[in-house]
Amino acid sequence: MNRHTTLLLTVLLASCAAVPRAPSPGATRVAPAAAARYETEPGRDPAVVAQLRAGPAPATPELVDGGNPAGDRARLAAQGLLPIGTGYFATDESHARAAAIAQAHSVGSDRVLWYAPAQDAAAPEWTAVHYVRFRLPFGATFRDLRPAERAEAKSGGVAIGAVVGGTPASRANLRKGDLVVACDGKPVAGRGDFQALLRRRAGHAITLTLLRDGVRLKRVVRLGVMPER
């Protein structure tokens, strides 16, 4: 091989190495790994979730398509399922779903609600809201009475708010709007008093005196055990 031939081959090989090969039409493109982030629900860090969850995390978390996030949250709360955090995924749907399942295993979700990106979003992201079924000692929200309610009750007390299904409050047939005026025959002063009472009587049955639509009723609530702080 003479010098001219050797130089020509060198130039040709260099040209082949320098020119990138274009993908063939119809070739499958591999999506990048999901750019995921996870935001914990306030007050529901892993230690709190571990103490309050009703049972161990499932081997296969349930991933279902969500509808209206606020409506879904209220519907699941009635089943004792509360949100613990939200995952965000900036990738194609199949990779995002797989990443959401992996994330669910990591955080111990019982159920994951899945939401598509908003059509007008500048940076589209798939959203996964992670839910866990909680063991709730009482299972209902409550607040201080308003002036009109105090006048109706002719005393202090608390007004029952949302009642979570499958909890002591739900099993005792407490309803939103009930006015709790006494516990075990002793007047309830207000929210702080009732909260302290629930903690003292955790694990025991209590008898609540309440007003419902002007009618005085009694309900026995068998409280669950409060988590250790």
N, C-alpha and C positions, 0 to 999 in steps of 0.2 A: 504494500500500500504506500503510494507516494505522498508527499507532504500536502499536495493540493486536495487529494481525496480525504486525508485525515482531517484537515481543516473544515471541509464541507460537512463531514459527519458530525463534528463537534458543534457546528452552528445549528444543524438540524435537531440534534438532541437537546440543545439548550432551548430551542424554540418550543419543542414539545413540552418541556418542563415548565416553561414560563406561561403557557396559555392554559387557563383553567377550563375544565370540561363543563359545558353547560348541561343542566339536567334535561333528560329527554322529556318531551311533552307527555303529560299524563303520569309522570313519575310521582310516587307518594312522598309527600313532604312530612318529615318527622317534626312534631310540635316540640317546642322547648319545654323544659320542666316547668311545672306550675310555680308561678311566683306567688306563694301563699303567705298570708299573715293571719294571725289569730288574736282577737281582742276578747279578754275575759270580761264577763258580766260583773259589774261592781258588786263586791261582797260575796262573790262565788269563786274564790280561788280554790285550787285543788284540795287543800286541807279541809275547807268547809264542805265541799262537795262530798268528799270521802266520808265525813261524819254524818251527813244528812241524807245520803242517797238511800232509797228503800231496799236496794239489793245490789248484787255485783253487776258490773258492766257486762252486757251480752257479748257472746263470741262474735256475732255479726251484727253491728249496728244497723238500724233500719234507716234507709235513705229514701225520703218521699218528697215529691214535688209540692212546694208550698203555694198558697194562693195570696191572700192579703196578710202581710206580716203581723199587723196588730190583731187581726181576727184570729190568725193561727195561734198567736200567743195566748189569747183569752180562751180559745177552745182547748188547748193543751193544758192550760192551768186547771181547768175543770177536771182533768184526768190525773192531776198531780204531777204533770211534767212541766218543769220550769227551765228557762234558758240558762246556760252556764257560759256561753261565749259564742262568738261568730267568726267564721273563717272566710277569707276573701281570696279569690283565685283569678289571676289574669292570664288565661290560656284558653285553649279550645275546650269544649264541654266534656268530651270523653276523658281527657287528662285531668280536668278539674274535678270531675266526679270521683275518679280514682284517688286523687289527692285528698278529697273531702273524707272518703272512707278511711284513709290512712290517718288523717287528723282525728277522726272520731275514735279510732282505736287508741290514739295517743292521749286524748283527754277523757276517755271513758264515757262517751255519749250512749244513751239508750236509743235516741231517735235524732235524725238530722233532717231539718227542713231545707229544701233546695230552691233557690230563686235565681232566675235568669237576669242578666244585666239589663238595666234600663235602656230603652232604644236610643235615647238622646244622650247617653252617658259619654263624656269626653274620653274617659279611660274605662272601657267596659270591664266589669269583674263579675264572676259568678259568686254567689253568696251562699254559705251553709251555716244555718243557725243550729247549734248543738243543744239538745235537751236531755235532762236527766230526771227520772222519777224520784221525788224527794219523800222522805219520811218526815212528815210534819206533826209535831206534838199536838197542835191545836187545829190548824188548817183553815184559818179565816183571818182576814185583816179586820181591824177595828180602830175606831177613832173616838175622841171625846164628843159628847153630845153638843149639838148646837142649841142656842137659846130656846127655840121652839120645841125641840125634843126634850129639853130639861123641864119645860113647862108641862109637857104631856106626861112625862114620867113622874113629875113632882119630886124629883131627886136627881142625884148624879147617875153616872153609868157610862156605858159605851155603846156605840152603834156598830153593828156588824156590817162589814163590807163584802168583798169577794170571798166566797166559800169554795175551797178546793175539794174536788171530788175524791172520795176514798179516804178521807181524813176523819179524825174524831168529830170535828164540827159538822161535817157532812153527814156522818152516820147518826148524829144526834138531831138531824133535821133542822139545823140552824139555817136561816135564810138572810140574804142581804136586806138590810133595813130593820132587822130585829134590834130592839133596845134592851141590852142586858143591864138590869138594875141591881141585882143581888147575886151572890154566889154562896151556896151553903147557908142561906138565910142571912148573910151579912151584906150590907149595902156596898156597892162598888162606887168608889169616888170618881174614878176617871180612868183614862188610858194607862197611865203609869201604875196605878193601883192594880188594875186588872192584869197587866203584864207581869207584875211581881207575883200576883196570886197564882197565875198559870205556872210560873217557874217553881214556886213553893210546892204546888200540888202535882207536879209532873209525875206521871206514872200512876195516878189515882183517879177515881171517878169523882166528879164534882156535879152539883145540881145548880143550874143557872135559872134564875127567875128573870123572865123577859116580857116585854110588851111587843105584841105583833098586831098591828091594825087596831090598837086600843084594847086588845084582849090580853090578860095576864096569863102566861103559860110557864110551865117548868120543863126543863130539858136536862137529862143526865148526859154528861160528856165524859167519856173515858179517855183521859189525856194520855198521849204517848210520852216517852222519856225524852227529856231535853238532851241535846248533845253536850258533851263536855266542852268547856271553853278553854 
